[in-house]
Amino acid sequence: LIESNPEIALNTMISLSRRLRKIDEKVASLAFLDSYGKVARFLLDFMEDNGNDIDGKVIIETNLTRLQMANMAGISRETLTRIFGEFQKRGVIKVQGRNVTILDESLLKREIM
């Protein structure tokens, strides 16, 4: 199959390379970022996969609980709630129930640098 369709192998390698790069970024963020960076990385990654761009703001609609989000970010639920509160005060995000609106993506990106 690969000999007769080499583009299949190429597309598979591209897909695997992207997945490996994402996993590498996640491992690095868990190992080296502080809690703010971990939450920012989680939100940016989740936004990329699940965000809806509406009028320049990205809305993340999720069925995840705060505990599930915190586990995905590698922090405690209490820490996630505190950081969400601080990000809201700074105008970075807006949280309504389980939905998160990204108001300023550039500020989130600064947290992971």
Biopython code that builds the backbone (N, CA, C, O; Angstrom):
import numpy as np
from Bio.PDB.StructureBuilder import StructureBuilder

atoms = [
    (1, "LEU", "N", (0.838, -1.197, 0.000)),
    (1, "LEU", "CA", (0.000, 0.000, 0.000)),
    (1, "LEU", "C", (0.878, 1.254, 0.000)),
    (1, "LEU", "O", (0.628, 2.196, -0.753)),
    (2, "ILE", "N", (1.903, 1.256, 0.848)),
    (2, "ILE", "CA", (2.771, 2.431, 0.931)),
    (2, "ILE", "C", (3.582, 2.601, -0.360)),
    (2, "ILE", "O", (3.798, 3.723, -0.819)),
    (3, "GLU", "N", (4.028, 1.485, -0.937)),
    (3, "GLU", "CA", (4.785, 1.583, -2.186)),
    (3, "GLU", "C", (3.945, 2.157, -3.315)),
    (3, "GLU", "O", (4.446, 2.932, -4.131)),
    (4, "SER", "N", (2.683, 1.787, -3.367)),
    (4, "SER", "CA", (1.831, 2.301, -4.441)),
    (4, "SER", "C", (1.266, 3.681, -4.125)),
    (4, "SER", "O", (0.844, 4.394, -5.036)),
    (5, "ASN", "N", (1.251, 4.071, -2.849)),
    (5, "ASN", "CA", (0.733, 5.385, -2.429)),
    (5, "ASN", "C", (1.689, 6.000, -1.397)),
    (5, "ASN", "O", (1.373, 6.007, -0.207)),
    (6, "PRO", "N", (2.834, 6.509, -1.817)),
    (6, "PRO", "CA", (3.804, 7.057, -0.855)),
    (6, "PRO", "C", (3.278, 8.257, -0.076)),
    (6, "PRO", "O", (3.794, 8.573, 0.996)),
    (7, "GLU", "N", (2.259, 8.927, -0.604)),
    (7, "GLU", "CA", (1.695, 10.071, 0.137)),
    (7, "GLU", "C", (1.055, 9.622, 1.453)),
    (7, "GLU", "O", (0.955, 10.410, 2.394)),
    (8, "ILE", "N", (0.624, 8.363, 1.522)),
    (8, "ILE", "CA", (0.073, 7.841, 2.780)),
    (8, "ILE", "C", (1.154, 7.843, 3.851)),
    (8, "ILE", "O", (0.905, 8.266, 4.980)),
    (9, "ALA", "N", (2.335, 7.381, 3.513)),
    (9, "ALA", "CA", (3.447, 7.368, 4.469)),
    (9, "ALA", "C", (3.818, 8.781, 4.879)),
    (9, "ALA", "O", (4.052, 9.044, 6.058)),
    (10, "LEU", "N", (3.874, 9.690, 3.919)),
    (10, "LEU", "CA", (4.214, 11.075, 4.217)),
    (10, "LEU", "C", (3.179, 11.704, 5.145)),
    (10, "LEU", "O", (3.541, 12.348, 6.129)),
    (11, "ASN", "N", (1.899, 11.525, 4.841)),
    (11, "ASN", "CA", (0.838, 12.082, 5.690)),
    (11, "ASN", "C", (0.860, 11.474, 7.082)),
    (11, "ASN", "O", (0.600, 12.168, 8.065)),
    (12, "THR", "N", (1.168, 10.183, 7.177)),
    (12, "THR", "CA", (1.260, 9.532, 8.479)),
    (12, "THR", "C", (2.415, 10.109, 9.287)),
    (12, "THR", "O", (2.264, 10.370, 10.480)),
    (13, "MET", "N", (3.561, 10.310, 8.651)),
    (13, "MET", "CA", (4.715, 10.886, 9.349)),
    (13, "MET", "C", (4.433, 12.319, 9.801)),
    (13, "MET", "O", (4.830, 12.713, 10.897)),
    (14, "ILE", "N", (3.760, 13.088, 8.972)),
    (14, "ILE", "CA", (3.406, 14.462, 9.348)),
    (14, "ILE", "C", (2.492, 14.452, 10.560)),
    (14, "ILE", "O", (2.696, 15.210, 11.508)),
    (15, "SER", "N", (1.489, 13.598, 10.527)),
    (15, "SER", "CA", (0.548, 13.505, 11.639)),
    (15, "SER", "C", (1.248, 13.065, 12.926)),
    (15, "SER", "O", (1.022, 13.647, 13.986)),
    (16, "LEU", "N", (2.079, 12.062, 12.837)),
    (16, "LEU", "CA", (2.803, 11.582, 14.014)),
    (16, "LEU", "C", (3.771, 12.631, 14.547)),
    (16, "LEU", "O", (3.931, 12.766, 15.760)),
    (17, "SER", "N", (4.414, 13.372, 13.656)),
    (17, "SER", "CA", (5.330, 14.437, 14.078)),
    (17, "SER", "C", (4.587, 15.527, 14.840)),
    (17, "SER", "O", (5.076, 16.018, 15.858)),
    (18, "ARG", "N", (3.417, 15.905, 14.357)),
    (18, "ARG", "CA", (2.613, 16.926, 15.049)),
    (18, "ARG", "C", (2.196, 16.445, 16.431)),
    (18, "ARG", "O", (2.269, 17.191, 17.407)),
    (19, "ARG", "N", (1.759, 15.193, 16.504)),
    (19, "ARG", "CA", (1.349, 14.638, 17.800)),
    (19, "ARG", "C", (2.518, 14.579, 18.766)),
    (19, "ARG", "O", (2.371, 14.909, 19.943)),
    (20, "LEU", "N", (3.671, 14.163, 18.283)),
    (20, "LEU", "CA", (4.855, 14.082, 19.127)),
    (20, "LEU", "C", (5.267, 15.463, 19.623)),
    (20, "LEU", "O", (5.648, 15.617, 20.783)),
    (21, "ARG", "N", (5.194, 16.470, 18.753)),
    (21, "ARG", "CA", (5.530, 17.831, 19.151)),
    (21, "ARG", "C", (4.585, 18.327, 20.238)),
    (21, "ARG", "O", (5.024, 18.958, 21.200)),
    (22, "LYS", "N", (3.281, 18.045, 20.094)),
    (22, "LYS", "CA", (2.304, 18.458, 21.107)),
    (22, "LYS", "C", (2.575, 17.784, 22.445)),
    (22, "LYS", "O", (2.513, 18.428, 23.492)),
    (23, "ILE", "N", (2.874, 16.499, 22.412)),
    (23, "ILE", "CA", (3.159, 15.775, 23.645)),
    (23, "ILE", "C", (4.416, 16.330, 24.299)),
    (23, "ILE", "O", (4.460, 16.494, 25.518)),
    (24, "ASP", "N", (5.434, 16.618, 23.502)),
    (24, "ASP", "CA", (6.675, 17.181, 24.021)),
    (24, "ASP", "C", (6.417, 18.526, 24.701)),
    (24, "ASP", "O", (6.967, 18.796, 25.769)),
    (25, "GLU", "N", (5.585, 19.367, 24.089)),
    (25, "GLU", "CA", (5.232, 20.661, 24.683)),
    (25, "GLU", "C", (4.499, 20.477, 26.003)),
    (25, "GLU", "O", (4.750, 21.207, 26.962)),
    (26, "LYS", "N", (3.593, 19.503, 26.057)),
    (26, "LYS", "CA", (2.851, 19.259, 27.292)),
    (26, "LYS", "C", (3.758, 18.770, 28.402)),
    (26, "LYS", "O", (3.633, 19.216, 29.543)),
    (27, "VAL", "N", (4.660, 17.870, 28.091)),
    (27, "VAL", "CA", (5.603, 17.369, 29.097)),
    (27, "VAL", "C", (6.482, 18.510, 29.607)),
    (27, "VAL", "O", (6.706, 18.642, 30.811)),
    (28, "ALA", "N", (6.975, 19.331, 28.684)),
    (28, "ALA", "CA", (7.808, 20.468, 29.078)),
    (28, "ALA", "C", (7.034, 21.434, 29.962)),
    (28, "ALA", "O", (7.577, 21.939, 30.945)),
    (29, "SER", "N", (5.790, 21.696, 29.636)),
    (29, "SER", "CA", (5.007, 22.631, 30.447)),
    (29, "SER", "C", (4.767, 22.078, 31.842)),
    (29, "SER", "O", (4.815, 22.826, 32.819)),
    (30, "LEU", "N", (4.510, 20.784, 31.949)),
    (30, "LEU", "CA", (4.308, 20.181, 33.272)),
    (30, "LEU", "C", (5.582, 20.217, 34.093)),
    (30, "LEU", "O", (5.531, 20.356, 35.315)),
    (31, "ALA", "N", (6.719, 20.094, 33.438)),
    (31, "ALA", "CA", (7.986, 20.045, 34.158)),
    (31, "ALA", "C", (8.544, 21.429, 34.496)),
    (31, "ALA", "O", (9.156, 21.603, 35.549)),
    (32, "PHE", "N", (8.341, 22.408, 33.621)),
    (32, "PHE", "CA", (9.065, 23.665, 33.773)),
    (32, "PHE", "C", (8.226, 24.903, 34.045)),
    (32, "PHE", "O", (8.755, 25.894, 34.550)),
    (33, "LEU", "N", (6.953, 24.881, 33.732)),
    (33, "LEU", "CA", (6.129, 26.075, 33.924)),
    (33, "LEU", "C", (5.599, 26.164, 35.344)),
    (33, "LEU", "O", (5.384, 25.149, 36.006)),
    (34, "ASP", "N", (5.392, 27.395, 35.804)),
    (34, "ASP", "CA", (4.708, 27.581, 37.080)),
    (34, "ASP", "C", (3.213, 27.354, 36.869)),
    (34, "ASP", "O", (2.778, 27.065, 35.755)),
    (35, "SER", "N", (2.434, 27.485, 37.928)),
    (35, "SER", "CA", (0.994, 27.203, 37.845)),
    (35, "SER", "C", (0.284, 28.094, 36.833)),
    (35, "SER", "O", (-0.616, 27.638, 36.128)),
    (36, "TYR", "N", (0.681, 29.361, 36.759)),
    (36, "TYR", "CA", (0.056, 30.278, 35.805)),
    (36, "TYR", "C", (0.343, 29.824, 34.371)),
    (36, "TYR", "O", (-0.541, 29.837, 33.515)),
    (37, "GLY", "N", (1.575, 29.431, 34.129)),
    (37, "GLY", "CA", (1.947, 28.946, 32.811)),
    (37, "GLY", "C", (1.225, 27.663, 32.449)),
    (37, "GLY", "O", (0.838, 27.463, 31.298)),
    (38, "LYS", "N", (1.041, 26.784, 33.448)),
    (38, "LYS", "CA", (0.331, 25.529, 33.194)),
    (38, "LYS", "C", (-1.119, 25.786, 32.809)),
    (38, "LYS", "O", (-1.646, 25.145, 31.900)),
    (39, "VAL", "N", (-1.760, 26.716, 33.495)),
    (39, "VAL", "CA", (-3.152, 27.049, 33.164)),
    (39, "VAL", "C", (-3.211, 27.711, 31.795)),
    (39, "VAL", "O", (-4.093, 27.402, 30.993)),
    (40, "ALA", "N", (-2.284, 28.616, 31.522)),
    (40, "ALA", "CA", (-2.253, 29.277, 30.218)),
    (40, "ALA", "C", (-2.048, 28.251, 29.109)),
    (40, "ALA", "O", (-2.738, 28.300, 28.091)),
    (41, "ARG", "N", (-1.109, 27.323, 29.292)),
    (41, "ARG", "CA", (-0.851, 26.285, 28.280)),
    (41, "ARG", "C", (-2.097, 25.424, 28.082)),
    (41, "ARG", "O", (-2.465, 25.111, 26.950)),
    (42, "PHE", "N", (-2.744, 25.041, 29.183)),
    (42, "PHE", "CA", (-3.967, 24.242, 29.080)),
    (42, "PHE", "C", (-5.026, 24.984, 28.268)),
    (42, "PHE", "O", (-5.633, 24.410, 27.364)),
    (43, "LEU", "N", (-5.248, 26.259, 28.589)),
    (43, "LEU", "CA", (-6.273, 27.036, 27.896)),
    (43, "LEU", "C", (-5.944, 27.213, 26.411)),
    (43, "LEU", "O", (-6.825, 27.096, 25.560)),
    (44, "LEU", "N", (-4.691, 27.492, 26.107)),
    (44, "LEU", "CA", (-4.305, 27.667, 24.702)),
    (44, "LEU", "C", (-4.462, 26.368, 23.917)),
    (44, "LEU", "O", (-4.955, 26.376, 22.789)),
    (45, "ASP", "N", (-4.044, 25.259, 24.510)),
    (45, "ASP", "CA", (-4.199, 23.967, 23.837)),
    (45, "ASP", "C", (-5.665, 23.604, 23.662)),
    (45, "ASP", "O", (-6.083, 23.149, 22.597)),
    (46, "PHE", "N", (-6.442, 23.812, 24.722)),
    (46, "PHE", "CA", (-7.865, 23.473, 24.675)),
    (46, "PHE", "C", (-8.591, 24.380, 23.689)),
    (46, "PHE", "O", (-9.504, 23.945, 22.986)),
    (47, "MET", "N", (-8.173, 25.653, 23.643)),
    (47, "MET", "CA", (-8.767, 26.612, 22.710)),
    (47, "MET", "C", (-8.516, 26.173, 21.268)),
    (47, "MET", "O", (-9.402, 26.258, 20.418)),
    (48, "GLU", "N", (-7.310, 25.707, 21.008)),
    (48, "GLU", "CA", (-6.951, 25.270, 19.652)),
    (48, "GLU", "C", (-7.853, 24.129, 19.179)),
    (48, "GLU", "O", (-8.249, 24.083, 18.014)),
    (49, "ASP", "N", (-8.171, 23.216, 20.087)),
    (49, "ASP", "CA", (-8.957, 22.042, 19.722)),
    (49, "ASP", "C", (-10.466, 22.253, 19.839)),
    (49, "ASP", "O", (-11.231, 21.617, 19.114)),
    (50, "ASN", "N", (-10.909, 23.140, 20.744)),
    (50, "ASN", "CA", (-12.337, 23.229, 21.056)),
    (50, "ASN", "C", (-12.906, 24.640, 21.033)),
    (50, "ASN", "O", (-14.077, 24.832, 21.361)),
    (51, "GLY", "N", (-12.107, 25.633, 20.654)),
    (51, "GLY", "CA", (-12.572, 27.014, 20.717)),
    (51, "GLY", "C", (-13.401, 27.437, 19.526)),
    (51, "GLY", "O", (-13.202, 26.960, 18.409)),
    (52, "ASN", "N", (-14.333, 28.340, 19.780)),
    (52, "ASN", "CA", (-15.166, 28.939, 18.733)),
    (52, "ASN", "C", (-14.883, 30.435, 18.709)),
    (52, "ASN", "O", (-15.117, 31.123, 19.702)),
    (53, "ASP", "N", (-14.381, 30.946, 17.589)),
    (53, "ASP", "CA", (-14.055, 32.365, 17.461)),
    (53, "ASP", "C", (-15.322, 33.142, 17.141)),
    (53, "ASP", "O", (-15.944, 32.947, 16.097)),
    (54, "ILE", "N", (-15.694, 34.032, 18.064)),
    (54, "ILE", "CA", (-16.883, 34.855, 17.888)),
    (54, "ILE", "C", (-16.495, 36.299, 18.175)),
    (54, "ILE", "O", (-16.159, 36.645, 19.308)),
    (55, "ASP", "N", (-16.542, 37.138, 17.148)),
    (55, "ASP", "CA", (-16.217, 38.561, 17.265)),
    (55, "ASP", "C", (-14.843, 38.805, 17.885)),
    (55, "ASP", "O", (-14.693, 39.691, 18.726)),
    (56, "GLY", "N", (-13.843, 38.028, 17.479)),
    (56, "GLY", "CA", (-12.486, 38.224, 17.966)),
    (56, "GLY", "C", (-12.203, 37.646, 19.332)),
    (56, "GLY", "O", (-11.089, 37.764, 19.840)),
    (57, "LYS", "N", (-13.193, 37.025, 19.928)),
    (57, "LYS", "CA", (-13.013, 36.368, 21.221)),
    (57, "LYS", "C", (-13.239, 34.878, 21.009)),
    (57, "LYS", "O", (-14.128, 34.470, 20.262)),
    (58, "VAL", "N", (-12.428, 34.081, 21.674)),
    (58, "VAL", "CA", (-12.553, 32.636, 21.527)),
    (58, "VAL", "C", (-13.281, 32.087, 22.735)),
    (58, "VAL", "O", (-12.852, 32.269, 23.874)),
    (59, "ILE", "N", (-14.385, 31.413, 22.473)),
    (59, "ILE", "CA", (-15.182, 30.812, 23.547)),
    (59, "ILE", "C", (-14.914, 29.316, 23.562)),
    (59, "ILE", "O", (-15.061, 28.629, 22.552)),
    (60, "ILE", "N", (-14.520, 28.830, 24.729)),
    (60, "ILE", "CA", (-14.294, 27.407, 24.917)),
    (60, "ILE", "C", (-15.496, 26.856, 25.667)),
    (60, "ILE", "O", (-15.685, 27.145, 26.849)),
    (61, "GLU", "N", (-16.296, 26.074, 24.988)),
    (61, "GLU", "CA", (-17.440, 25.428, 25.623)),
    (61, "GLU", "C", (-17.010, 24.021, 26.005)),
    (61, "GLU", "O", (-16.587, 23.237, 25.155)),
    (62, "THR", "N", (-17.122, 23.712, 27.280)),
    (62, "THR", "CA", (-16.637, 22.416, 27.747)),
    (62, "THR", "C", (-17.589, 21.809, 28.757)),
    (62, "THR", "O", (-18.326, 22.520, 29.441)),
    (63, "ASN", "N", (-17.567, 20.509, 28.843)),
    (63, "ASN", "CA", (-18.335, 19.799, 29.863)),
    (63, "ASN", "C", (-17.432, 19.368, 31.008)),
    (63, "ASN", "O", (-17.855, 18.623, 31.892)),
    (64, "LEU", "N", (-16.183, 19.838, 30.991)),
    (64, "LEU", "CA", (-15.231, 19.460, 32.030)),
    (64, "LEU", "C", (-15.507, 20.200, 33.330)),
    (64, "LEU", "O", (-15.899, 21.367, 33.323)),
    (65, "THR", "N", (-15.300, 19.518, 34.429)),
    (65, "THR", "CA", (-15.387, 20.164, 35.731)),
    (65, "THR", "C", (-14.073, 20.880, 36.012)),
    (65, "THR", "O", (-13.089, 20.672, 35.302)),
    (66, "ARG", "N", (-14.051, 21.712, 37.030)),
    (66, "ARG", "CA", (-12.808, 22.393, 37.425)),
    (66, "ARG", "C", (-11.745, 21.358, 37.810)),
    (66, "ARG", "O", (-10.565, 21.537, 37.507)),
    (67, "LEU", "N", (-12.157, 20.293, 38.466)),
    (67, "LEU", "CA", (-11.214, 19.255, 38.861)),
    (67, "LEU", "C", (-10.592, 18.595, 37.636)),
    (67, "LEU", "O", (-9.386, 18.353, 37.609)),
    (68, "GLN", "N", (-11.396, 18.304, 36.630)),
    (68, "GLN", "CA", (-10.865, 17.695, 35.412)),
    (68, "GLN", "C", (-9.906, 18.647, 34.696)),
    (68, "GLN", "O", (-8.856, 18.228, 34.211)),
    (69, "MET", "N", (-10.273, 19.933, 34.632)),
    (69, "MET", "CA", (-9.379, 20.914, 34.014)),
    (69, "MET", "C", (-8.069, 21.008, 34.789)),
    (69, "MET", "O", (-6.992, 21.043, 34.195)),
    (70, "ALA", "N", (-8.163, 21.049, 36.110)),
    (70, "ALA", "CA", (-6.968, 21.141, 36.943)),
    (70, "ALA", "C", (-6.074, 19.925, 36.743)),
    (70, "ALA", "O", (-4.853, 20.060, 36.653)),
    (71, "ASN", "N", (-6.665, 18.752, 36.675)),
    (71, "ASN", "CA", (-5.880, 17.540, 36.441)),
    (71, "ASN", "C", (-5.177, 17.597, 35.091)),
    (71, "ASN", "O", (-4.023, 17.185, 34.972)),
    (72, "MET", "N", (-5.862, 18.101, 34.086)),
    (72, "MET", "CA", (-5.253, 18.206, 32.756)),
    (72, "MET", "C", (-4.104, 19.214, 32.759)),
    (72, "MET", "O", (-3.142, 19.060, 32.006)),
    (73, "ALA", "N", (-4.199, 20.243, 33.599)),
    (73, "ALA", "CA", (-3.146, 21.256, 33.693)),
    (73, "ALA", "C", (-2.028, 20.831, 34.641)),
    (73, "ALA", "O", (-0.955, 21.434, 34.644)),
    (74, "GLY", "N", (-2.271, 19.801, 35.442)),
    (74, "GLY", "CA", (-1.254, 19.323, 36.373)),
    (74, "GLY", "C", (-1.170, 20.120, 37.655)),
    (74, "GLY", "O", (-0.098, 20.242, 38.247)),
    (75, "ILE", "N", (-2.312, 20.670, 38.093)),
    (75, "ILE", "CA", (-2.364, 21.459, 39.326)),
    (75, "ILE", "C", (-3.599, 21.055, 40.117)),
    (75, "ILE", "O", (-4.394, 20.237, 39.656)),
    (76, "SER", "N", (-3.762, 21.628, 41.315)),
    (76, "SER", "CA", (-4.944, 21.327, 42.126)),
    (76, "SER", "C", (-6.142, 22.148, 41.659)),
    (76, "SER", "O", (-5.984, 23.165, 40.984)),
    (77, "ARG", "N", (-7.336, 21.698, 42.024)),
    (77, "ARG", "CA", (-8.551, 22.418, 41.663)),
    (77, "ARG", "C", (-8.555, 23.803, 42.287)),
    (77, "ARG", "O", (-8.965, 24.776, 41.654)),
    (78, "GLU", "N", (-8.100, 23.890, 43.523)),
    (78, "GLU", "CA", (-8.070, 25.180, 44.217)),
    (78, "GLU", "C", (-7.153, 26.170, 43.509)),
    (78, "GLU", "O", (-7.482, 27.349, 43.374)),
    (79, "THR", "N", (-6.010, 25.683, 43.061)),
    (79, "THR", "CA", (-5.065, 26.547, 42.347)),
    (79, "THR", "C", (-5.666, 27.005, 41.022)),
    (79, "THR", "O", (-5.534, 28.174, 40.658)),
    (80, "LEU", "N", (-6.320, 26.107, 40.299)),
    (80, "LEU", "CA", (-6.956, 26.475, 39.042)),
    (80, "LEU", "C", (-8.016, 27.558, 39.277)),
    (80, "LEU", "O", (-8.072, 28.537, 38.533)),
    (81, "THR", "N", (-8.839, 27.391, 40.287)),
    (81, "THR", "CA", (-9.889, 28.360, 40.592)),
    (81, "THR", "C", (-9.280, 29.721, 40.934)),
    (81, "THR", "O", (-9.780, 30.756, 40.492)),
    (82, "ARG", "N", (-8.200, 29.717, 41.721)),
    (82, "ARG", "CA", (-7.532, 30.973, 42.092)),
    (82, "ARG", "C", (-6.950, 31.656, 40.857)),
    (82, "ARG", "O", (-7.090, 32.869, 40.698)),
    (83, "ILE", "N", (-6.302, 30.892, 39.987)),
    (83, "ILE", "CA", (-5.692, 31.474, 38.791)),
    (83, "ILE", "C", (-6.764, 31.957, 37.816)),
    (83, "ILE", "O", (-6.604, 33.013, 37.204)),
    (84, "PHE", "N", (-7.851, 31.205, 37.661)),
    (84, "PHE", "CA", (-8.971, 31.687, 36.844)),
    (84, "PHE", "C", (-9.443, 33.045, 37.361)),
    (84, "PHE", "O", (-9.683, 33.960, 36.573)),
    (85, "GLY", "N", (-9.577, 33.178, 38.670)),
    (85, "GLY", "CA", (-10.007, 34.437, 39.268)),
    (85, "GLY", "C", (-9.041, 35.576, 38.962)),
    (85, "GLY", "O", (-9.461, 36.683, 38.623)),
    (86, "GLU", "N", (-7.746, 35.297, 39.085)),
    (86, "GLU", "CA", (-6.746, 36.326, 38.792)),
    (86, "GLU", "C", (-6.709, 36.680, 37.312)),
    (86, "GLU", "O", (-6.568, 37.849, 36.954)),
    (87, "PHE", "N", (-6.836, 35.667, 36.444)),
    (87, "PHE", "CA", (-6.886, 35.941, 35.008)),
    (87, "PHE", "C", (-8.123, 36.769, 34.656)),
    (87, "PHE", "O", (-8.066, 37.614, 33.763)),
    (88, "GLN", "N", (-9.223, 36.536, 35.338)),
    (88, "GLN", "CA", (-10.432, 37.330, 35.085)),
    (88, "GLN", "C", (-10.215, 38.774, 35.505)),
    (88, "GLN", "O", (-10.593, 39.693, 34.779)),
    (89, "LYS", "N", (-9.608, 38.986, 36.672)),
    (89, "LYS", "CA", (-9.344, 40.351, 37.151)),
    (89, "LYS", "C", (-8.447, 41.116, 36.190)),
    (89, "LYS", "O", (-8.600, 42.325, 36.019)),
    (90, "ARG", "N", (-7.505, 40.407, 35.559)),
    (90, "ARG", "CA", (-6.571, 41.037, 34.624)),
    (90, "ARG", "C", (-7.146, 41.171, 33.225)),
    (90, "ARG", "O", (-6.491, 41.727, 32.343)),
    (91, "GLY", "N", (-8.360, 40.672, 33.003)),
    (91, "GLY", "CA", (-9.011, 40.801, 31.699)),
    (91, "GLY", "C", (-8.499, 39.829, 30.649)),
    (91, "GLY", "O", (-8.625, 40.077, 29.450)),
    (92, "VAL", "N", (-7.918, 38.713, 31.106)),
    (92, "VAL", "CA", (-7.385, 37.721, 30.187)),
    (92, "VAL", "C", (-8.478, 36.758, 29.739)),
    (92, "VAL", "O", (-8.555, 36.393, 28.566)),
    (93, "ILE", "N", (-9.319, 36.354, 30.681)),
    (93, "ILE", "CA", (-10.401, 35.402, 30.391)),
    (93, "ILE", "C", (-11.675, 35.860, 31.082)),
    (93, "ILE", "O", (-11.663, 36.747, 31.935)),
    (94, "LYS", "N", (-12.769, 35.230, 30.689)),
    (94, "LYS", "CA", (-14.049, 35.402, 31.360)),
    (94, "LYS", "C", (-14.616, 33.995, 31.543)),
    (94, "LYS", "O", (-14.718, 33.233, 30.582)),
    (95, "VAL", "N", (-14.981, 33.657, 32.771)),
    (95, "VAL", "CA", (-15.499, 32.328, 33.067)),
    (95, "VAL", "C", (-16.977, 32.448, 33.394)),
    (95, "VAL", "O", (-17.388, 33.237, 34.245)),
    (96, "GLN", "N", (-17.771, 31.633, 32.684)),
    (96, "GLN", "CA", (-19.209, 31.567, 32.949)),
    (96, "GLN", "C", (-19.578, 30.094, 33.017)),
    (96, "GLN", "O", (-19.664, 29.420, 31.991)),
    (97, "GLY", "N", (-19.795, 29.602, 34.222)),
    (97, "GLY", "CA", (-20.077, 28.182, 34.385)),
    (97, "GLY", "C", (-18.890, 27.368, 33.930)),
    (97, "GLY", "O", (-17.777, 27.551, 34.425)),
    (98, "ARG", "N", (-19.120, 26.468, 32.989)),
    (98, "ARG", "CA", (-18.029, 25.645, 32.461)),
    (98, "ARG", "C", (-17.430, 26.221, 31.184)),
    (98, "ARG", "O", (-16.518, 25.631, 30.605)),
    (99, "ASN", "N", (-17.932, 27.359, 30.747)),
    (99, "ASN", "CA", (-17.415, 27.998, 29.538)),
    (99, "ASN", "C", (-16.362, 29.038, 29.902)),
    (99, "ASN", "O", (-16.500, 29.769, 30.883)),
    (100, "VAL", "N", (-15.308, 29.090, 29.093)),
    (100, "VAL", "CA", (-14.244, 30.062, 29.283)),
    (100, "VAL", "C", (-14.090, 30.848, 27.987)),
    (100, "VAL", "O", (-13.946, 30.270, 26.910)),
    (101, "THR", "N", (-14.123, 32.172, 28.104)),
    (101, "THR", "CA", (-13.899, 33.036, 26.949)),
    (101, "THR", "C", (-12.502, 33.629, 27.062)),
    (101, "THR", "O", (-12.152, 34.237, 28.074)),
    (102, "ILE", "N", (-11.711, 33.444, 26.013)),
    (102, "ILE", "CA", (-10.365, 34.015, 25.972)),
    (102, "ILE", "C", (-10.495, 35.446, 25.460)),
    (102, "ILE", "O", (-10.837, 35.669, 24.298)),
    (103, "LEU", "N", (-10.221, 36.406, 26.329)),
    (103, "LEU", "CA", (-10.344, 37.813, 25.964)),
    (103, "LEU", "C", (-9.051, 38.373, 25.394)),
    (103, "LEU", "O", (-9.074, 39.247, 24.527)),
    (104, "ASP", "N", (-7.911, 37.865, 25.886)),
    (104, "ASP", "CA", (-6.614, 38.365, 25.429)),
    (104, "ASP", "C", (-5.631, 37.202, 25.308)),
    (104, "ASP", "O", (-4.961, 36.829, 26.270)),
    (105, "GLU", "N", (-5.564, 36.645, 24.111)),
    (105, "GLU", "CA", (-4.706, 35.481, 23.867)),
    (105, "GLU", "C", (-3.234, 35.822, 24.073)),
    (105, "GLU", "O", (-2.465, 34.978, 24.533)),
    (106, "SER", "N", (-2.833, 37.045, 23.738)),
    (106, "SER", "CA", (-1.416, 37.432, 23.859)),
    (106, "SER", "C", (-0.960, 37.399, 25.310)),
    (106, "SER", "O", (0.184, 37.035, 25.582)),
    (107, "LEU", "N", (-1.833, 37.772, 26.254)),
    (107, "LEU", "CA", (-1.457, 37.712, 27.662)),
    (107, "LEU", "C", (-1.291, 36.267, 28.132)),
    (107, "LEU", "O", (-0.422, 35.981, 28.956)),
    (108, "LEU", "N", (-2.111, 35.364, 27.620)),
    (108, "LEU", "CA", (-1.944, 33.955, 27.949)),
    (108, "LEU", "C", (-0.605, 33.440, 27.420)),
    (108, "LEU", "O", (0.095, 32.695, 28.105)),
    (109, "LYS", "N", (-0.262, 33.835, 26.216)),
    (109, "LYS", "CA", (0.996, 33.378, 25.623)),
    (109, "LYS", "C", (2.197, 33.889, 26.414)),
    (109, "LYS", "O", (3.218, 33.206, 26.490)),
    (110, "ARG", "N", (2.092, 35.073, 26.999)),
    (110, "ARG", "CA", (3.193, 35.612, 27.811)),
    (110, "ARG", "C", (3.443, 34.758, 29.055)),
    (110, "ARG", "O", (4.573, 34.671, 29.535)),
    (111, "GLU", "N", (2.397, 34.138, 29.567)),
    (111, "GLU", "CA", (2.536, 33.308, 30.765)),
    (111, "GLU", "C", (3.366, 32.046, 30.519)),
    (111, "GLU", "O", (3.909, 31.468, 31.461)),
    (112, "ILE", "N", (3.463, 31.624, 29.274)),
    (112, "ILE", "CA", (4.200, 30.386, 28.999)),
    (112, "ILE", "C", (5.606, 30.658, 28.469)),
    (112, "ILE", "O", (6.329, 29.727, 28.116)),
    (113, "MET", "N", (5.987, 31.912, 28.415)),
    (113, "MET", "CA", (7.335, 32.245, 27.932)),
    (113, "MET", "C", (8.287, 32.480, 29.077)),
    (113, "MET", "O", (9.462, 32.770, 28.854)),
]
sb = StructureBuilder()
sb.init_structure("model")
sb.init_model(0)
sb.init_chain("A")
sb.init_seg("    ")
for serial, (resi, resn, name, xyz) in enumerate(atoms, 1):
    if name == "N":
        sb.init_residue(resn, " ", resi, " ")
    sb.init_atom(name, np.array(xyz, "f"), 0.0, 1.0, " ", f" {name:<3s}", serial, name[0])
structure = sb.get_structure()
